[in-house]
Amino acid sequence: MYPVLIHAGGFTLHSYGVLVAAAVLAAVWMGTREARRKGLGAEVVGDLAFPVVLAGLAGGRLAYVVGWEPELFWRDPLGILAVWRGGLALHGALVAGFGAGLWFCYTRRLDLWRLADALAPAIILGQGIGRLGCFLSGDAYGRPTDLPWGVVFTNPAALAPLGIPLHPAQLYEFVLDLVLFAILLAVRERMAVAGQLFLLYLGGYGLIRLLTEVFRGDRVELAFGLSLLQGVSLALLVTALAALAWRLNERKHFSERRTT
């Protein structure tokens, strides 16, 4: 595809970086819109964006290096910072970003669950746009396929294997991310408890990754036929379902105490 958009002299503009920047801007715009709608104040998302994005990029890059290129730690430590040469592991970005969000809510004394609900559609929108960056750079590439929509990477700068048809796994996830985004927008007014929308996002994303990992060509095998990221996604899905059950049960007990 097009891993490099512009190369002039010593300046290189990578498509991955452009799409990641677009993803962040879209997520901030959507998050601000939803925060304002929920009465949290538009400035909250702007203040939150810097620590969460910074933590997400660091966590995502670190998780990618640990999972796919651990030799960088001793062979090329500065290469750990070279996002354009590898990528980001979204699970690592989510964990680090969520940790930064917890810290932000604690220091600002904000309702974590309400803010998380406001950000849920924004996060999945940003993730979907980011997958387009993966597609252009050849990151997170699919396994070989004979299907007519297989994509062939020919640019030597691409991260994917060259010259063979591959599943467009990045586009599969892009489409499913947009479907989840639309679902979250459609049901956000019908949630029974604060945090339910965010947990729906977490579980939905875990399910998406369980499915799309089947088509990935850069899988790191774990056990029982599952890849490393499928194992993490399964844990994410189970955690989201358990947390949702706890939140709904907590609400039920609160209602019962009020009636008695």
C-alpha positions in Angstrom: 0.0 0.0 0.0 1.4 3.4 0.9 3.6 3.3 4.1 5.2 6.6 3.1 3.1 9.5 1.9 5.8 12.1 1.4 9.6 11.7 1.2 11.5 14.9 0.3 15.1 15.4 1.3 15.4 14.4 4.9 11.6 14.7 5.6 9.5 11.6 5.6 5.8 11.5 6.3 4.5 8.1 7.2 0.9 7.1 6.6 0.7 5.3 9.9 1.6 8.5 11.9 -0.9 10.6 9.9 -3.8 8.1 10.6 -2.9 7.8 14.2 -3.0 11.6 14.5 -6.4 11.6 12.7 -7.6 8.9 15.1 -6.7 10.9 18.1 -8.3 14.1 16.7 -11.5 12.2 15.8 -11.6 10.6 19.3 -11.1 13.9 21.1 -13.8 15.5 18.9 -16.3 12.7 19.6 -15.4 12.4 23.3 -15.9 16.2 23.7 -19.3 16.0 22.0 -20.4 13.1 24.3 -19.0 14.7 27.4 -20.9 17.9 26.7 -24.1 15.9 26.1 -23.7 14.1 29.5 -23.1 17.4 31.3 -19.4 16.7 32.1 -18.1 19.8 30.5 -16.3 20.0 27.1 -13.0 20.9 28.7 -12.7 17.6 30.5 -11.9 15.6 27.4 -9.3 18.1 26.3 -7.6 18.0 29.7 -7.8 14.2 29.7 -6.5 13.7 26.2 -2.8 14.4 26.8 -2.1 12.0 29.6 -4.3 9.3 28.1 -2.9 9.6 24.6 0.7 9.7 25.9 0.2 6.7 28.2 -1.7 4.8 25.4 1.1 5.4 22.9 3.8 4.3 25.4 1.8 1.3 26.6 0.9 0.2 23.0 4.4 0.5 21.7 5.9 -1.3 24.7 3.4 -4.1 24.4 4.2 -4.4 20.7 7.9 -4.6 21.3 7.5 -7.2 24.1 5.2 -9.3 21.9 6.8 -9.0 18.5 10.3 -7.5 18.7 11.8 -8.1 22.2 15.3 -8.2 20.6 15.1 -4.4 20.3 15.7 -4.1 24.1 19.3 -5.2 23.7 19.9 -4.8 19.9 18.5 -1.3 19.2 17.0 0.4 22.3 16.2 3.6 20.4 14.2 1.4 17.9 11.6 1.0 20.7 10.6 4.6 20.0 10.3 4.1 16.3 6.6 3.5 16.0 6.7 3.9 12.2 8.9 0.7 12.0 6.5 -1.5 13.8 3.3 -0.4 15.4 1.2 -0.3 18.5 -0.5 -3.2 20.3 -4.0 -1.9 21.0 -4.5 -4.0 24.1 -1.4 -2.4 25.7 -2.6 1.0 24.7 -6.0 0.3 26.3 -4.5 -0.8 29.6 -2.1 2.1 29.9 -4.7 4.6 28.7 -7.2 3.3 31.2 -4.7 3.6 34.0 -4.0 7.2 33.0 -7.8 7.8 33.0 -8.1 6.4 36.5 -5.4 8.7 37.7 -7.1 11.7 36.0 -10.5 10.9 37.5 -9.0 10.5 41.0 -7.1 13.8 40.9 -10.1 15.7 39.5 -12.6 13.8 41.6 -14.7 12.9 38.6 -17.2 10.1 38.2 -15.1 7.4 36.4 -18.0 5.4 35.0 -19.9 8.5 33.6 -16.7 9.7 31.9 -15.9 6.2 30.6 -19.4 6.0 29.1 -18.9 9.3 27.3 -15.5 8.2 25.9 -16.6 4.7 24.8 -17.8 5.7 21.3 -14.8 8.0 20.8 -12.3 5.2 21.7 -13.7 2.7 19.2 -14.0 5.4 16.5 -10.3 6.2 17.0 -9.3 2.5 16.9 -11.1 2.0 13.7 -9.4 5.0 12.0 -6.1 3.7 13.4 -6.6 0.4 11.6 -6.6 2.2 8.3 -3.1 3.4 9.2 -2.2 -0.3 9.8 -3.6 -1.2 6.4 -1.6 1.5 4.6 1.6 0.6 6.3 1.1 -3.2 6.1 1.1 -3.6 9.9 -1.2 -6.2 11.5 -1.3 -7.9 8.1 -3.5 -10.9 7.2 -2.6 -14.5 6.3 -2.4 -15.6 2.7 -5.7 -16.1 0.9 -7.1 -17.2 -2.5 -10.2 -15.0 -2.0 -10.8 -12.4 -4.7 -10.5 -9.5 -2.2 -7.0 -10.5 -1.1 -4.6 -7.6 -1.1 -1.0 -7.7 -2.4 1.7 -5.4 -0.9 4.5 -4.5 -3.2 6.1 -1.5 -1.5 9.4 -2.6 0.1 8.7 -0.2 3.0 5.5 -2.1 3.9 5.6 -4.3 7.0 3.6 -7.1 5.4 5.0 -9.9 3.2 5.3 -8.7 -0.4 3.9 -10.2 -3.6 1.3 -12.6 -2.2 -2.5 -12.1 -1.7 -3.3 -11.5 2.0 -6.5 -11.2 4.0 -7.2 -7.5 4.5 -7.5 -8.2 8.3 -7.0 -4.5 9.1 -10.1 -3.6 7.0 -12.1 -6.5 8.6 -11.5 -4.9 12.0 -12.1 -1.4 10.6 -15.6 -2.4 9.5 -16.4 -4.2 12.7 -15.1 -1.2 14.8 -17.5 1.1 12.9 -20.4 -1.4 13.5 -19.6 -1.4 17.3 -19.4 2.5 17.1 -22.8 2.6 15.6 -24.2 0.2 18.2 -22.8 2.2 21.0 -24.4 5.4 19.7 -27.7 3.7 19.2 -28.0 2.2 22.7 -26.3 4.9 24.8 -29.6 6.4 26.0 -30.9 3.0 27.2 -28.2 1.9 29.6 -29.4 0.8 33.1 -26.3 1.8 35.0 -23.3 4.1 34.7 -20.4 2.2 33.1 -22.6 -0.2 31.1 -21.8 1.5 27.8 -18.1 1.4 28.4 -18.2 -2.3 29.4 -20.3 -3.0 26.3 -17.4 -1.4 24.3 -14.8 -3.5 26.1 -16.6 -6.7 25.6 -17.5 -5.9 22.0 -13.9 -5.0 21.2 -12.7 -8.2 22.9 -15.1 -10.2 20.6 -14.0 -8.3 17.5 -10.4 -9.2 18.2 -11.2 -12.8 18.9 -12.7 -12.9 15.4 -10.3 -10.9 13.4 -7.2 -12.6 14.9 -8.3 -15.7 13.0 -7.2 -13.9 9.8 -4.0 -12.4 11.0 -0.7 -13.5 9.5 1.5 -12.1 12.3 -0.1 -14.2 15.1 2.0 -15.1 18.2 0.6 -18.5 19.2 -0.3 -19.0 22.9 -2.1 -22.3 23.6 -5.2 -24.3 22.6 -5.1 -22.9 19.1 -5.4 -19.3 20.4 -3.0 -16.5 19.6 -1.5 -14.3 22.3 -3.9 -11.5 21.4 -6.9 -13.8 21.3 -6.0 -14.9 24.8 -5.9 -11.3 25.9 -9.1 -10.5 24.1 -10.9 -13.4 25.7 -9.7 -12.2 29.1 -11.0 -8.7 28.2 -14.4 -10.1 27.2 -14.7 -12.1 30.4 -13.6 -9.2 32.5 -16.2 -6.9 30.8 -19.0 -9.4 31.4 -18.0 -9.9 35.0 -17.8 -6.2 35.7 -21.1 -5.6 34.0 -22.8 -8.3 36.1 -21.3 -6.7 39.2 -22.5 -3.2 38.3 -26.0 -4.5 37.5 -26.1 -6.5 40.8 -24.9 -3.5 42.7 -27.7 -1.4 41.2 -30.3 -4.1 42.1 -29.1 -4.2 45.7 -29.2 -0.4 45.9 -32.8 -0.4 44.6 -33.8 -3.1 47.1 -32.4 -1.2 50.0 -34.3 2.0 49.0 -37.6 0.1 48.8 -37.1 -1.5 52.3 
